[in-house]
Amino acid sequence: MFKKRLFAVIFTAVFAMTGGGIATAASQPQKAKYVFVFIGDGMGVAQRNAAELYMAGLRGEDRPERVKLTMNTFPAQGMNTTYDLTSVIPDSASTATAIATGFKTKSGVIGMDATQKIFYPNIAEAAKKKGWKVGILSTVSLDHATPAAFYAHVPHRGQMYDISVSLANSGFDYFAGGQMLRSIDAKNPEKPNALDIARKNGYKVLMGRAGFDQIKRGSGKVIAMNETVDKDGAMYYALDQYRDKNQVSLAEYTRKGIELLDNPKGFLMMVEGGKIDWACHANDAAASIHDTLAFDEAIQEAVKFYTRHPRETLIVVTGDHETGGMTIGFAGTQYSSFVDKIQHQKASYIEFGKKLEEYKKGRNASEAKIEDILPMVNETFGFYLHPPAEEARLEKIVMAGKAKTSSAEEKTAAREAEKSLKYSMALTKLELAVLQDALKQSMLGKKERAADDYTYLLYGGYEPLSVKLTTILNNKAGIGWTSYSHTGVPVQTSAIGVGSSLFNGYYDQTDIHAKMMKIADFKK
């Protein structure tokens, strides 16, 4: 399934391509009437680059620049700062508010000023006021911070019930992706379920693939949600979606949204790749890369629409902030990169954590040995542990090939040994010791685990063994991280279509809103 999806990403011949980028109309009108806003939550330059390097490695390309994400082929490429009024390191509520409204606010605030008294009108509301249809899509819960900034105005992102009610009363035409995490007010159970409010307001609430397949042009207002989600109401990671064949992908939701929203007056669609951020919080490069690729597939659906309406469409792709301090480069690999090693990870940190929970049942911390779960580690991450004799044999071959007096045959044997999985994916004694320490912490209950600063630096509050396994794989691949949180580095913004040249250059995040409003001819 992944290979099929991957080739859809790589072979962009379905789009009109010229000079390595997507063709643009020879002449463009001043105003757009179809606007797509794609927000890769936590997606900075490194997240995009890692996905491209991963694809290039799988294809066996000798030059990585020959492989491009669709978003990276757009003719307009800019950079923008993401600072909010609280910090140079912002959160998703304030950054999404900046994109949606053009105003900066404090971290945690959605659609309001820093005093939490003034409502800021957003671009989706402006579109609806002009008679356009509006769609809001996300891989996380639909009442999460980023989607909420396009339809809600609340003092804090944690007011998820109030956000859900705002969704139900928005009058927007299409919501799709994860579920609504807080459609019921747990503190005030007498309040109506937000989904019941939505139904009273004329929405069809459709679940899973069966519900998704019912959506047709003319279906009216729709809330379409995946039936199987994680504990936070979000869709599965793209890396894990094959475990549930009923999962509807972000690309499918985008394609269906275009069918549902397309009309002569115009539409605005905001699409969030929300779990790129979550993967980067956990420093799980594989989960981040696969969700970035899935996000790019959704962008391809918009580009297909653009090729039919090049003189009327604007597509903007950005990140609300960067997460994790991801970088292509790790001290242990020096000037080398092996991002293709990420392919050996077959499940996200969450899915591995589920397997680990099964192992933990009926065992105490003193009984746990990393050797006991190596088959599970090998299956999920591709790591090997060699008997001492085999380890010594492989090391001897490699060292012989690196000697100044080595023969051509020895150099060839060394290269082959280094490329072999049993050498390149072998756990070192140091890595094994790190994993053993992590396993001891994992065997403890969350309240019993060490809570000092050093332990946080090691595990970031995540399942200790899972995060160390992803860290070791990332490091072998030449990927490094600086944080389990957001960072303050600028992010990349890309655009194609009507007025797209405005997105070249270096600007602030609030300018994204101003540029879109101008191109769509919306009034404040």
C-alpha positions in Angstrom: 0.0 0.0 0.0 2.8 2.4 0.9 4.7 1.8 -2.3 1.5 2.5 -4.3 1.1 5.8 -2.4 4.8 6.6 -2.7 4.8 6.3 -6.5 1.7 8.6 -6.6 3.8 11.1 -4.7 6.9 10.7 -6.9 5.4 10.5 -10.4 3.7 13.9 -10.7 3.1 13.5 -14.4 -0.7 13.8 -13.7 0.2 17.5 -13.3 1.4 19.8 -16.0 5.1 20.1 -15.2 7.6 22.5 -16.8 11.2 23.1 -15.8 10.9 21.0 -12.7 7.9 22.8 -11.4 4.1 22.8 -12.0 3.0 24.9 -15.0 1.3 28.2 -14.3 -1.2 30.1 -16.5 0.5 32.4 -19.0 -1.6 35.3 -17.7 -3.5 35.4 -14.4 -6.5 37.5 -13.3 -6.1 39.6 -10.1 -8.5 37.6 -8.0 -9.0 34.0 -7.0 -12.3 32.3 -6.3 -10.9 28.9 -5.2 -8.4 29.1 -2.3 -6.7 26.1 -0.6 -4.7 26.6 2.6 -2.6 23.6 3.6 -1.0 23.8 7.0 1.5 21.1 8.0 1.4 21.4 11.8 5.0 21.4 13.0 6.3 21.2 9.4 9.5 23.1 8.9 12.1 22.9 6.2 13.8 19.9 7.7 10.5 17.9 7.7 10.1 18.6 4.0 13.7 17.8 3.3 13.7 14.5 5.2 10.6 13.3 3.3 12.4 14.1 0.0 15.6 12.4 1.0 13.6 9.3 2.1 11.9 9.1 -1.2 15.2 9.5 -3.1 16.7 6.7 -1.0 13.9 4.3 -1.8 14.1 5.1 -5.5 17.9 4.6 -5.4 18.5 8.0 -6.9 22.2 9.0 -6.9 21.2 12.7 -6.6 18.6 13.6 -4.0 17.5 16.8 -5.7 15.9 14.7 -8.4 13.0 13.9 -6.1 10.6 16.6 -5.1 7.5 16.8 -2.9 4.7 18.4 -4.9 4.7 21.4 -2.5 8.4 22.0 -3.2 7.7 22.3 -7.0 5.5 25.3 -6.6 6.8 28.5 -8.3 6.6 30.7 -5.3 8.7 29.8 -2.3 9.0 32.0 0.8 10.0 31.9 4.4 8.1 33.4 7.3 8.6 34.0 11.0 6.1 32.4 13.5 6.5 34.4 16.7 3.4 35.1 18.8 2.8 37.6 21.6 3.9 35.2 24.3 7.2 33.9 22.9 9.4 33.4 19.9 8.4 29.8 20.3 4.7 29.8 19.7 1.9 27.2 20.0 -0.6 26.1 17.4 -3.5 28.2 18.7 -1.7 31.5 18.3 0.0 30.6 15.0 -3.2 29.3 13.4 -4.9 32.4 14.6 -2.2 34.5 12.9 -2.8 32.7 9.6 -6.6 32.7 9.8 -7.0 36.3 11.1 -3.8 38.2 10.4 -3.4 39.1 14.0 -0.9 38.0 16.6 -2.2 36.8 20.0 -1.0 34.9 23.0 -0.2 31.2 23.1 -3.3 29.2 23.7 -5.8 31.8 22.5 -8.0 31.1 19.4 -9.4 33.8 17.2 -9.2 36.5 19.9 -6.9 39.3 21.1 -4.4 38.9 23.9 -6.9 40.3 26.4 -9.4 37.6 25.3 -12.1 40.2 24.8 -12.0 41.0 21.1 -13.0 38.6 18.4 -10.9 38.6 15.3 -12.8 37.8 12.1 -11.1 35.0 10.1 -10.7 34.3 6.4 -13.1 31.3 6.4 -15.8 33.6 7.8 -15.0 36.2 5.2 -15.3 33.5 2.5 -18.7 32.4 3.8 -19.9 36.0 4.0 -19.1 36.4 0.3 -21.2 33.3 -0.6 -18.3 30.9 -0.9 -18.5 27.4 0.4 -16.0 26.4 3.2 -14.3 23.2 4.2 -12.1 22.5 7.2 -10.1 19.2 7.3 -7.6 17.8 9.8 -5.9 14.6 10.7 -6.3 15.4 14.3 -9.5 16.1 16.2 -11.7 18.6 14.4 -11.9 20.7 17.7 -8.2 20.9 17.9 -6.3 24.3 17.9 -5.4 24.6 14.2 -8.8 23.8 12.6 -10.6 25.7 15.4 -8.8 29.0 14.5 -10.8 29.0 11.2 -14.2 28.8 12.9 -14.0 29.5 16.6 -13.2 32.4 19.0 -12.4 31.2 22.5 -10.0 32.4 25.2 -8.2 29.1 25.4 -7.7 26.1 23.1 -8.6 23.8 26.0 -12.3 24.9 25.8 -12.9 22.1 23.4 -16.6 21.7 24.1 -17.1 25.4 23.3 -15.0 24.9 20.2 -17.2 21.9 19.1 -20.3 24.0 19.6 -18.8 26.7 17.4 -18.2 24.1 14.7 -21.8 23.0 14.9 -23.0 26.6 14.6 -20.5 27.7 12.0 -22.7 27.0 8.9 -19.6 25.9 7.1 -20.2 23.2 4.5 -17.7 20.4 5.1 -15.7 19.2 8.0 -13.6 16.0 7.7 -10.8 14.0 9.3 -10.5 13.0 13.0 -13.4 13.1 15.4 -14.6 15.8 17.8 -12.8 15.0 21.0 -15.1 17.0 23.3 -18.5 17.1 21.7 -19.9 16.4 25.2 -19.1 18.8 28.1 -17.9 16.4 30.8 -18.3 19.0 33.5 -21.8 20.0 32.5 -23.4 16.8 31.1 -26.8 18.5 30.9 -25.5 20.6 28.0 -26.4 19.3 24.5 -23.9 17.1 22.5 -22.3 19.4 19.9 -23.0 16.7 17.3 -26.7 16.8 18.1 -26.6 20.6 17.7 -24.9 20.1 14.3 -27.6 17.7 13.2 -30.3 20.2 14.2 -28.4 22.7 12.1 -28.7 20.5 9.0 -25.4 18.6 9.1 -25.1 15.0 8.0 -22.7 13.3 10.6 -21.1 10.4 8.8 -18.6 7.9 10.3 -15.9 5.8 8.7 -15.5 4.7 5.2 -19.2 3.6 4.9 -20.3 7.1 5.8 -17.6 8.7 3.5 -18.9 6.7 0.6 -22.3 8.2 1.0 -21.0 11.8 0.3 -21.9 13.0 -3.1 -22.1 16.4 -4.9 -25.3 18.0 -3.5 -25.1 16.1 -0.1 -25.5 19.4 1.8 -23.5 20.2 4.9 -21.3 17.3 6.1 -19.2 16.3 9.0 -17.2 13.2 8.0 -15.1 11.5 10.6 -12.9 8.4 10.8 -14.6 5.8 12.9 -11.3 4.4 14.3 -9.2 7.0 15.9 -6.6 7.2 18.7 -7.3 8.2 22.3 -7.1 11.9 21.3 -9.7 11.6 18.5 -7.0 11.8 15.8 -6.6 9.7 12.7 -3.9 7.0 12.8 -0.5 7.9 11.6 0.0 7.3 7.9 2.6 4.8 8.9 0.0 2.8 10.9 -3.1 3.2 8.7 -2.7 -0.1 6.9 -3.8 -1.7 10.2 -7.3 -0.4 9.6 -8.5 -0.7 6.0 -11.5 1.4 6.8 -9.3 4.5 7.5 -10.0 7.3 5.1 -6.9 9.2 4.1 -6.4 12.9 4.1 -6.0 12.9 0.3 -9.4 11.1 0.0 -11.1 13.6 2.3 -9.5 16.4 0.2 -10.7 14.9 -3.1 -14.2 14.4 -1.7 -14.2 18.0 -0.4 -13.4 19.4 -3.8 -16.4 17.4 -5.2 -18.7 18.7 -2.5 -17.6 22.3 -2.4 -17.0 23.0 -6.1 -19.5 25.7 -7.2 -19.4 28.8 -9.5 -19.3 31.3 -6.6 -16.1 29.8 -5.1 -14.8 27.9 -2.1 -12.1 28.0 0.6 -10.6 24.8 2.0 -8.2 24.6 4.9 -6.4 21.2 5.2 -4.2 20.4 8.2 -1.6 17.7 8.4 -1.8 17.7 12.2 0.1 14.6 13.1 3.3 15.8 11.6 3.6 17.9 14.7 2.7 15.0 17.1 5.3 12.7 15.5 8.0 15.5 15.9 7.0 16.0 19.5 7.9 12.4 20.0 11.0 12.6 17.8 9.7 9.9 15.6 11.2 10.7 12.2 9.5 7.8 10.4 6.0 8.8 11.5 6.7 12.4 10.6 8.0 11.5 7.1 5.1 9.3 6.3 2.6 11.9 7.5 4.4 14.5 5.4 4.1 12.3 2.4 0.4 11.8 3.1 0.0 15.5 3.4 1.7 16.0 0.1 -0.8 13.6 -1.5 -3.6 15.8 -0.3 -1.9 18.7 -1.9 -1.7 16.8 -5.1 -5.5 16.6 -5.1 -5.7 20.4 -5.0 -3.2 20.6 -7.8 -5.4 18.4 -10.0 -8.2 20.9 -9.4 -5.8 23.8 -10.1 -4.8 22.3 -13.5 -8.5 22.5 -14.5 -8.9 26.0 -13.1 -5.4 27.7 -13.3 -6.8 31.2 -13.8 -9.1 31.1 -10.7 -7.2 29.0 -8.1 -4.7 29.7 -5.4 -2.9 27.0 -3.3 -0.9 28.0 -0.3 1.2 25.5 1.7 2.8 26.5 5.0 3.6 25.3 8.5 2.3 26.9 11.6 5.6 26.4 13.4 8.4 23.9 13.5 8.4 21.1 16.0 11.3 19.1 17.5 14.2 21.0 16.1 14.6 18.4 13.4 17.8 18.5 11.4 19.5 16.5 8.7 22.8 15.8 10.3 23.9 14.0 13.5 27.3 14.0 15.2 27.6 10.3 15.0 27.3 10.2 11.2 29.4 13.3 10.7 29.1 14.3 7.0 27.0 11.3 6.0 23.3 10.9 5.7 21.4 7.6 5.5 17.7 8.7 5.6 16.7 5.6 3.7 17.3 3.6 6.9 14.0 5.0 8.1 12.3 2.5 5.9 13.1 -0.2 8.4 10.6 1.2 10.9 7.3 -0.4 10.3 5.1 1.3 13.0 4.9 4.5 14.9 6.1 4.9 18.5 2.4 4.6 19.6 1.9 1.1 17.9 5.2 -0.1 19.4 4.1 1.1 22.8 1.0 -1.1 22.5 3.2 -4.1 21.9 5.3 -3.2 24.9 2.3 -3.0 27.1 1.6 -6.6 26.3 5.1 -7.6 27.3 4.9 -5.7 30.5 1.9 -7.6 31.8 2.8 -9.9 34.6 6.4 -8.8 34.8 8.3 -6.5 37.1 11.1 -4.1 36.3 13.8 -6.4 37.7 12.8 -9.2 35.3 12.9 -7.1 32.1 15.7 -7.7 29.7 16.1 -6.0 26.4 17.2 -9.4 24.8 13.7 -10.8 25.6 12.0 -8.3 23.3 14.6 -8.1 20.5 12.4 -10.0 18.1 9.7 -7.4 18.6 12.3 -4.6 18.2 13.7 -6.2 15.0 10.2 -6.6 13.6 9.3 -2.9 14.2 12.6 -1.1 13.8 14.9 -3.6 11.9 17.6 -3.7 14.6 19.9 -6.7 15.0 22.0 -7.9 17.9 24.9 -10.1 16.7 26.7 -12.9 18.6 30.2 -11.6 19.5 31.9 -13.7 16.9 29.7 -12.4 14.1 30.1 -8.9 15.3 33.9 -9.3 15.3 33.8 -10.8 11.8 31.9 -8.0 10.3 34.0 -5.3 12.0 37.2 -7.0 10.8 35.9 -6.9 7.2 35.0 -3.2 7.4 38.2 -2.2 9.1 40.3 -4.1 6.6 38.6 -2.2 3.8 39.4 1.2 5.4 43.1 0.5 5.9 45.5 2.4 3.7 47.0 -0.8 2.3 43.6 -2.5 1.6 43.1 -4.2 -1.8 40.3 -3.5 -4.2 38.7 -6.7 -3.1 38.9 -5.7 0.6 37.4 -2.3 -0.2 34.5 -3.9 -2.1 33.9 -6.4 0.7 33.9 -3.5 3.3 31.4 -1.5 1.3 29.1 -4.5 1.0 29.4 -5.3 4.7 28.6 -1.7 5.6 25.5 -1.7 3.4 24.2 -5.0 4.7 21.4 -4.7 7.2 23.2 -7.0 9.7 26.0 -4.4 10.0 24.3 -1.1 9.4 21.3 -1.9 11.6 23.2 -3.7 14.3 22.9 -2.4 17.9 26.2 -1.3 19.5 27.1 -2.1 23.1 26.4 1.5 24.0 23.0 1.5 22.2 22.1 -1.8 23.9 22.9 -0.2 27.3 20.8 2.8 26.5 17.9 0.6 25.6 18.2 -1.5 28.8 18.1 1.6 30.9 15.0 2.8 29.0 13.3 -0.5 29.4 13.8 -0.3 33.2 12.0 3.1 33.1 9.3 1.8 30.8 8.6 -1.1 33.2 7.7 1.4 36.0 4.4 3.1 36.3 4.2 6.7 35.0 4.1 7.9 38.6 7.1 5.8 39.6 9.4 7.0 36.8 12.1 9.5 37.5 10.8 13.1 37.0 14.1 15.0 37.0 15.3 17.3 34.2 17.9 14.7 33.0 15.1 12.1 32.6 13.0 14.6 30.6 16.0 15.2 28.3 16.3 11.5 27.7 12.6 10.7 27.1 10.6 13.9 26.9 7.7 12.4 28.9 7.1 9.7 26.3 7.3 5.9 26.6 11.1 5.6 27.4 11.9 2.5 25.4 9.8 3.7 22.4 11.5 7.1 22.2 15.0 5.7 22.6 14.4 3.2 19.8 13.2 6.0 17.4 16.2 8.1 18.6 18.7 5.4 17.8 17.2 4.7 14.3 17.0 8.5 13.6 20.7 8.8 14.6 21.7 5.9 12.4 19.9 7.7 9.6 21.7 10.9 10.3 18.7 12.8 11.7 19.0 14.9 14.8 16.6 16.6 17.2 16.9 19.5 19.7 13.5 19.5 21.4 10.4 17.6 22.3 8.5 20.9 21.9 8.1 23.6 19.3 10.9 25.8 18.1 11.1 29.4 16.9 12.8 28.9 13.5 11.0 30.3 10.4 9.1 28.0 8.2 8.7 27.6 4.5 5.6 28.8 2.6 4.9 27.7 -1.0 2.2 28.9 -3.4 0.9 28.3 -6.9 -1.8 30.0 -8.9 -3.5 33.4 -8.9 -1.3 35.9 -7.1 1.1 33.3 -5.9 4.2 35.5 -6.6 3.2 37.5 -3.5 4.4 34.6 -1.4 8.0 34.9 -2.5 10.4 36.5 0.0 10.7 36.7 3.8 7.8 37.9 5.8 5.8 37.4 9.0 3.1 34.8 9.4 0.4 37.4 9.7 1.2 38.4 6.1 0.0 35.0 4.8 -3.5 36.1 5.8 -3.1 39.5 4.3 -1.9 38.1 1.0 -4.7 35.6 0.8 -7.4 38.2 1.6 -6.0 40.5 -1.1 -5.9 37.7 -3.7 -9.5 36.5 -2.9 -10.7 40.1 -2.7 -12.2 39.7 0.8 -13.0 42.6 3.0 -12.3 42.7 6.7 
